[in-house]
Amino acid sequence: MKFNSDAAGSLGIIGGVAAIIYAAYQTHKMKNAANKLEMSLEDVAKRTPVDIQKAFLDKAVERAVDREVHKAVQNSAKFVTSQIQSDMDGLIRKDVNAAYADIRHDVEDRVTSAVNEIDVDALKTDIREKVGNKMVNQLWNMSGIGKMLGQNESSGGLDLSGLKDVLNALPSWERADFLRKYMQK
């Protein structure tokens, strides 16, 4: 399964709109708090004989409002970013798990079909012939049959030079049986 970029884009847009709405709400809330603060400051200013300049108070209130709005926007942005990242991680993890299952199923099918195509009887025959040929050649060279055949030919005894050709014409397991019997004597 492939990653759906349209869904991620839609999710990002929805998250952005939610962040803007949340920031607007927080701004409204902070403005209300600032208005209440301004009203209470004006009441205090009216009751106290100290003369505080209105420009100074306005600047202080504006700074407080800006600071609180900035905090609210930062918090909203962090919240939306973490939600989008969490949702994307979940989607990616889901897609990877689905792709893994598909790939595993495909590999299992291919391996199963490859194993089913193996001809066990032909494989056994090939292995027997290869092992038998190797065994006959090693026994032929190690047991001295070749030397014996050479001695018999030179000494005028029986001509056994065709014995190797006869043995090679036999299937490998029969050659092995013949050589086992020969070695036991």
C-alpha positions, 0 to 999 in steps of 0.5 A: 500500500502506498502513502497517500499524499492527498490524505496527508495534505488534507490532514495538514490543511485541517491542522493548519485551520484548527491552529488558526482558529485556536490562535484566534480564540486565544487572541480573543480571550487575551484581549478580553483579559487585557480589557478587564486589566485596562478597566481595573487599571483605570479604576486604580488610576482614578482612585490613586493620586499618582498621575500615570500617563495613559500612553505608558499604560497603553504600551504596557497593556499592548506588550502584555497582550502581545506576549500572551498572544505569542504564547497562545500561537506558539502553544497552538502551533506545537500542538497541531505540529505534534498531532500532524506528526503523530498522524503521519507516523501512524499512516506510514507505519500502517502502510509499511506493515501492509506492504510487508504482508504483501511482500511476505505473501509474494515471497512465500508463493514464489518459494512454494512454487519453486519447491513444487517444481523440483523433481525429487526422483531426478535429483536423487538420480543425479546425486547418486550418479555424481557420488557414485562416479566420484567414489568409483574414481577415488576407489579406482585410483586408491585401491590399485585396480588400475595398477593391477590391470596394468600389471596383468596386461604386461604380464600376459594375464587376463586382459581386464583393460575394458573393465573400467569402461564396463564399470563406467557404463553401469549406473553409479550405485551398481558400480559402487556395489560392484566395488564394495564386493570387490574390496571385501574379497 
